[in-house]
Amino acid sequence: MTTGPQARVHVDLQQREAGVVARLTIDNSTRLNILGRALMAEFTAAVSTLAAREDLRALVLTGAGDRAFIGGANIHEMAMLDAAGAREFIGGLHRMCAALRDLPVPVIARINGYALGAGLEVAAACDLRVAAANAVFGMPEVKVGIPSVIEAALLPGLIGWGRTRELLLLGENIDAGTAARWGLVDKVVPADGLDAAVEACVGALLKAGPRALRLQKQLIRKWEELPVSGAIAAGIDAFADAYATDEPSRLMRAFIGRPRR
């Protein structure tokens, strides 16, 4: 899949004993993996194709090279927009983020460098975020005359309103250690340990019940939008739905019968 001589999306499918793990790489490394219209559309199509796979267990998302996860959206394209074009452009970025949130299985962001603007929004749309110690995070949009929008709305749930205001209103970057203290990323490791840390997350996911994980991700999405009473009711439904197959009984029997230490 290509969108030009430099920008493309690579999808690698790894067959594991417990199912398929996909790795999606945004490859525009000569330009810090920035996102333009064509690359956003290609990304969304690739994730939508993965969503149809019943054997998919997890998706690892990363950027090509070691300088950037996603360095932002294409400022050259944005500088030429009018109001109608701006709505179309940002809609493309939202569809990209929504595809990750709607993917039935967990998405791990492997953050290997700059995650700025659109890149941070994409990371926020993932379920888990593992960052290299040299990663840099920021939402600099106000410095170029636009607000931070769409999936920036997820940030208060991750880091609180105060930190969100600091990040969006000041437009200053933060380092990986600060991002971890704020709760923006789940784990920070040395750059040469990034793949091992991501693999540890994948390994933990593969030990879980595949249907249980799909139900859990779906339920978490509902919790984000429901009042507490509705969230609890949705949880009861999800619990009952888990017993539509024999997965709970199989895994519980295996747990009961495991060797005692």
C-alpha positions in Angstrom: 0.0 0.0 0.0 1.5 3.3 -1.0 0.5 6.9 -1.1 3.6 8.3 -2.7 7.3 7.8 -2.9 7.9 8.4 0.8 4.7 8.0 2.7 3.1 4.6 3.2 1.5 2.3 5.7 3.0 -1.2 6.4 1.0 -3.9 7.9 2.8 -7.0 9.2 0.8 -10.0 10.4 2.4 -12.3 12.9 0.8 -15.7 13.4 1.1 -16.7 17.1 -0.2 -19.8 18.8 -3.0 -17.8 20.3 -3.9 -15.8 17.2 -2.7 -13.0 15.0 -0.8 -10.0 16.2 -0.6 -7.1 13.7 2.1 -4.5 13.5 1.2 -1.3 11.7 4.0 1.1 10.8 3.5 4.6 9.5 6.4 5.2 7.2 7.1 8.8 6.4 10.4 8.8 8.3 12.1 11.5 6.3 9.4 13.9 7.5 9.0 12.6 11.1 6.1 10.3 10.0 3.8 13.3 9.6 0.2 12.7 8.4 -1.3 14.1 5.3 -4.7 13.4 3.7 -3.6 10.4 1.7 -1.7 8.7 4.5 -4.6 9.2 6.9 -7.0 7.6 4.5 -4.6 4.7 3.9 -4.2 4.2 7.6 -7.9 4.2 8.2 -8.5 1.6 5.4 -5.8 -0.6 6.8 -7.2 -0.6 10.3 -10.7 -1.2 9.0 -9.5 -4.3 7.1 -7.8 -5.6 10.3 -11.1 -5.1 12.3 -12.8 -7.7 10.2 -10.3 -10.5 11.2 -11.8 -12.8 13.8 -8.3 -14.2 14.6 -6.8 -10.8 15.4 -5.7 -10.5 19.0 -3.8 -7.2 19.2 -2.4 -4.4 17.1 1.0 -2.7 17.7 1.2 0.8 16.2 4.5 2.6 15.6 6.4 5.0 13.3 9.2 4.1 11.0 12.8 5.0 12.1 13.8 6.0 15.6 13.0 9.7 15.5 9.3 9.9 15.6 6.1 8.0 16.4 4.1 10.6 14.5 5.4 14.1 14.4 2.1 15.7 13.7 -0.1 16.6 10.7 1.2 18.0 7.5 1.5 21.8 8.1 2.0 22.4 4.3 -1.4 20.9 3.6 -3.0 22.7 6.6 -1.6 26.1 5.5 -3.6 25.9 2.3 -7.0 25.1 3.9 -10.2 27.1 3.9 -13.0 26.5 6.4 -14.6 23.7 4.3 -11.2 22.1 3.6 -10.3 22.4 7.3 -13.4 20.4 8.2 -12.6 17.7 5.7 -8.9 17.5 6.8 -9.7 17.2 10.5 -12.5 14.7 9.8 -9.9 12.5 8.1 -7.7 12.6 11.2 -10.7 11.8 13.4 -11.6 8.8 11.3 -8.1 7.6 11.7 -8.3 7.8 15.5 -11.8 6.4 15.6 -10.7 3.4 13.6 -8.3 2.6 16.4 -10.9 3.1 19.1 -13.4 1.0 17.2 -10.9 -1.8 16.5 -12.3 -4.8 18.5 -8.9 -5.7 20.0 -6.4 -3.8 22.1 -4.1 -1.3 20.4 -0.6 -0.7 21.8 1.2 2.5 20.8 4.9 1.9 20.5 6.1 5.4 20.9 9.7 5.7 19.5 10.2 9.4 19.3 8.2 12.6 18.7 4.4 12.3 19.4 3.2 15.8 18.6 -0.2 17.2 17.8 -2.0 14.6 15.6 0.6 12.1 16.8 -0.4 12.5 20.4 -4.1 12.3 19.5 -3.4 9.0 17.7 -1.5 7.8 20.8 -4.4 8.8 23.1 -6.8 6.8 20.9 -4.7 3.7 21.6 -5.5 1.4 24.5 -1.9 1.2 25.9 1.1 3.4 25.4 4.7 2.3 25.8 7.3 5.0 25.2 11.1 5.1 24.7 12.9 7.3 27.2 13.8 9.7 24.5 10.2 10.2 23.4 8.8 13.8 23.3 5.1 14.7 23.6 3.3 17.9 22.9 0.2 19.7 21.5 1.7 22.8 19.8 -1.4 23.7 17.7 -2.1 27.1 19.3 1.4 28.2 18.2 0.4 27.8 14.6 -3.1 29.4 15.0 -5.4 26.5 15.5 -6.9 24.8 18.6 -6.2 21.2 19.6 -9.4 19.3 18.7 -11.0 15.9 18.1 -9.2 13.2 20.1 -7.4 15.8 22.2 -10.8 15.4 24.1 -9.5 12.1 25.4 -6.6 13.8 27.3 -8.6 14.9 30.4 -9.5 11.3 31.1 -5.8 10.4 31.0 -4.1 13.3 32.7 -6.8 15.4 34.2 -8.1 18.9 33.3 -5.3 20.8 34.8 -2.5 19.0 32.9 -4.7 19.1 29.8 -5.0 22.9 30.0 -1.2 23.2 30.5 -0.5 21.0 27.5 -3.0 22.6 25.1 -2.8 26.3 26.2 0.9 26.6 26.6 1.8 24.4 23.6 5.0 23.3 25.2 6.6 19.8 24.9 7.1 17.4 27.7 9.6 14.5 28.0 8.8 10.9 28.5 9.4 10.9 32.2 6.9 13.8 32.7 4.4 12.0 30.4 4.7 8.9 32.7 4.2 10.9 35.9 1.1 12.6 34.4 -0.4 9.3 33.3 -0.1 10.1 29.6 1.9 6.9 28.9 1.8 3.6 30.8 5.4 2.7 30.6 8.8 4.3 29.8 11.8 2.2 28.9 15.2 2.7 27.4 15.0 2.9 23.6 16.8 -0.4 23.2 14.3 -2.0 25.5 11.2 -0.7 23.7 10.4 -3.8 21.6 10.8 -6.1 24.7 8.4 -3.9 26.7 5.9 -3.9 23.9 6.3 -7.7 23.5 5.6 -8.1 27.3 2.3 -6.3 26.8 1.4 -8.4 23.8 2.3 -11.6 25.8 0.0 -10.6 28.6 -2.9 -9.9 26.1 -2.4 -13.3 24.5 -2.8 -15.0 27.8 -6.2 -13.5 28.3 -9.4 -14.9 26.8 -9.8 -13.4 23.3 -13.5 -12.8 23.6 -13.1 -11.4 27.1 -10.7 -8.8 25.8 -13.0 -7.8 23.0 -15.9 -7.5 25.5 -13.6 -5.5 27.9 -12.5 -3.0 25.3 -16.1 -2.5 24.1 -17.2 -2.0 27.7 -14.4 0.5 28.5 -15.6 2.5 25.4 -19.2 2.5 26.9 -17.9 3.6 30.3 -16.4 6.7 28.7 -19.8 8.0 27.6 -22.2 6.6 30.2 -23.2 7.9 33.7 -22.1 5.6 36.5 -25.5 3.8 36.7 -25.5 3.1 33.0 -21.9 2.0 33.1 -22.7 -0.5 35.8 -25.7 -1.8 33.9 -23.6 -2.2 30.7 -21.1 -4.2 32.8 -23.8 -6.6 33.9 -24.8 -7.1 30.2 -21.1 -7.7 29.3 -20.7 -10.2 32.1 -23.7 -12.2 30.9 -22.5 -11.9 27.3 -19.2 -13.5 28.2 -21.1 -16.8 28.9 -22.5 -17.0 25.4 -19.5 -19.2 24.7 -17.6 -21.7 26.7 -14.6 -19.4 27.1 -15.2 -18.6 30.8 -15.8 -22.2 31.8 -12.7 -23.4 29.9 -10.4 -20.7 31.3 -11.8 -21.0 34.9 -11.3 -24.8 34.9 -7.8 -24.4 33.6 -7.2 -21.8 36.4 -8.6 -24.2 39.1 -6.6 -27.1 37.8 -3.2 -25.2 37.6 -0.3 -26.7 39.6 -0.1 -25.2 43.1 3.2 -23.5 44.1 
